[in-house]
């Protein structure tokens, strides 16, 4: 039984899965839109939203040491990618400051031709809903 086992294995061992999730999260943050399989999108969607929420809370916190601590945590989760960490704090967290959650949107694109895997377009929401 799989009691209290979180996450999907995605057909990879631990190190490969960790690397895949970091790369997908960095790609989503950098390009703000990626085309991937439904299972991979499910695996990274919540993680990216948690990182943005951590950054929002750190910016709103009165203690500046809190922001430094959270910057280090986010940078470690992204594989020490400083550019992506700065993008989260400088662009994404202020963009979603008034939004209570749900920073991503997923469009189903249909099955992939080669193996029939369900493909989705995962994107970060724009600043205004009308865009």
C-alpha positions as CSV (number, residue, x, y, z in Angstrom):
1,X,0.0,0.0,0.0
2,X,1.1,3.6,-0.7
3,X,0.1,5.2,2.6
4,X,1.7,8.7,3.1
5,X,3.7,8.5,-0.1
6,X,3.6,11.8,-1.8
7,X,4.5,12.7,-5.4
8,X,4.7,10.8,-8.6
9,X,7.7,8.6,-9.7
10,X,7.4,9.6,-13.4
11,X,9.3,6.4,-14.3
12,X,12.6,7.7,-13.0
13,X,14.9,7.1,-10.1
14,X,15.3,9.8,-7.3
15,X,18.1,11.8,-8.7
16,X,16.7,11.9,-12.3
17,X,13.3,12.9,-11.0
18,X,14.8,15.6,-8.8
19,X,16.7,17.0,-11.7
20,X,13.7,16.8,-14.1
21,X,11.5,18.8,-11.6
22,X,14.2,21.4,-11.1
23,X,14.7,21.9,-14.8
24,X,10.9,22.1,-15.5
25,X,10.4,24.6,-12.6
26,X,13.2,26.8,-13.9
27,X,11.9,26.6,-17.5
28,X,8.4,27.6,-16.3
29,X,9.7,30.5,-14.3
30,X,12.0,31.7,-17.1
31,X,9.6,31.4,-20.0
32,X,6.4,31.6,-18.1
33,X,4.9,28.9,-20.4
34,X,5.9,25.4,-21.1
35,X,4.5,22.5,-23.0
36,X,4.8,19.2,-21.2
37,X,3.0,16.0,-20.3
38,X,0.0,16.1,-17.9
39,X,1.9,14.0,-15.2
40,X,4.9,16.3,-15.3
41,X,2.8,19.4,-15.0
42,X,1.0,17.9,-12.0
43,X,4.3,17.2,-10.4
44,X,5.7,20.8,-10.6
45,X,2.6,22.9,-10.5
46,X,2.2,22.9,-6.7
47,X,5.9,23.3,-6.1
48,X,6.1,26.5,-8.3
49,X,3.0,27.9,-6.6
50,X,4.5,27.2,-3.1
51,X,7.8,29.0,-4.1
52,X,5.9,32.1,-5.2
53,X,3.8,32.1,-2.1
54,X,6.9,31.9,0.1
55,X,8.4,34.8,-1.8
56,X,5.2,36.9,-1.3
57,X,5.1,36.2,2.4
58,X,8.8,37.1,2.8
59,X,8.4,40.4,1.0
60,X,5.4,41.3,3.2
61,X,7.2,40.4,6.4
62,X,8.7,43.3,8.4
63,X,11.9,41.5,9.3
64,X,14.5,41.7,6.5
65,X,16.3,38.6,7.7
66,X,13.2,36.6,6.9
67,X,13.5,37.6,3.2
68,X,17.2,36.6,3.1
69,X,16.3,33.2,4.7
70,X,13.5,32.6,2.1
71,X,15.8,33.6,-0.8
72,X,18.3,31.0,0.3
73,X,15.5,28.3,0.5
74,X,14.1,29.2,-2.9
75,X,17.5,29.3,-4.5
76,X,18.4,25.8,-3.1
77,X,15.1,24.4,-4.4
78,X,15.9,25.7,-7.9
79,X,19.4,24.2,-8.0
80,X,21.2,27.3,-6.9
81,X,19.9,29.2,-9.9
82,X,20.3,32.8,-8.8
83,X,18.6,34.3,-11.9
84,X,15.4,32.4,-11.4
85,X,15.4,33.3,-7.7
86,X,15.7,37.0,-8.6
87,X,12.9,36.6,-11.1
88,X,10.6,35.1,-8.5
89,X,11.3,37.9,-6.0
90,X,11.5,40.9,-8.4
91,X,8.8,40.0,-10.9
92,X,6.5,37.2,-9.9
93,X,5.9,37.8,-6.2
94,X,5.0,41.5,-6.7
95,X,2.8,40.6,-9.7
96,X,0.7,38.2,-7.6
97,X,0.8,40.3,-4.3
98,X,-3.0,40.7,-4.3
99,X,-3.8,37.2,-5.6
100,X,-4.6,34.6,-2.8
101,X,-3.2,31.7,-4.8
102,X,-3.6,29.8,-8.1
103,X,-0.8,31.4,-10.1
104,X,-0.8,28.8,-12.9
105,X,-3.2,27.8,-15.7
106,X,-3.2,24.5,-17.6
107,X,-4.6,24.0,-21.1
108,X,-5.0,20.5,-22.4
109,X,-3.6,20.0,-25.9
110,X,-4.5,16.4,-26.6
111,X,-2.4,13.3,-26.9
112,X,1.1,13.3,-28.2
113,X,1.6,11.6,-31.6
114,X,4.4,9.3,-30.6
115,X,3.2,7.6,-27.5
116,X,-0.3,9.1,-26.8
117,X,0.8,10.9,-23.6
118,X,-1.6,13.7,-22.7
119,X,0.1,17.0,-23.4
120,X,-0.7,20.3,-21.6
121,X,0.4,23.9,-21.8
122,X,1.3,25.1,-18.3
123,X,1.6,28.8,-17.9
124,X,1.9,31.5,-15.2
125,X,-1.1,33.8,-15.2
126,X,-0.6,37.3,-16.6
127,X,-0.9,40.4,-14.4
128,X,-4.4,41.1,-15.6
129,X,-7.0,38.4,-16.2
130,X,-8.1,40.0,-19.5
131,X,-4.7,39.5,-21.3
